[in-house]
Amino acid sequence: MDDRAVTLRSQSSDRGSWHLTARIRADGSLAIEGQDRGAGVAEFWGGDEYEWEMVIAPEDLAALVAALGGTAVDDPLELLARRYRQDERHATRSFLEEHRVPFRFWSRVGE
């Protein structure tokens, strides 16, 4: 199975760029991947790039779907993209924690 992905956010200005992608990986996990770059990032983080990733294992996708208000017939990637367009909070760490959706988190600052 090939990765499937949707772009949730892709913005840029003279202060930087902000990108957020959701992806179903070949192993069936769902990853929410972010990358922010530029002066605005450096002011906040001290480095001009911040990357992060939240990964939900295949066996935990049902919990994500339920948290997003979906059912067993919903595609988790499409549901997440639809809910994100309604409210960006749906693709945040705090949303997953609040709804007790298990996930792994990784981040780094700098190049």
Secondary structure, DSSP 8 states (H G I E B T S, - for coil): ---EEEEEEEEEETTEEEEEEEEE-TTS-EEEEEEEESHHHHHHHSSSEEEEEEEE-GGGHHHHHHHTT--TTS-HHHHHHHHHHH-GGGGSHHHHHHTT---EEEEEE--
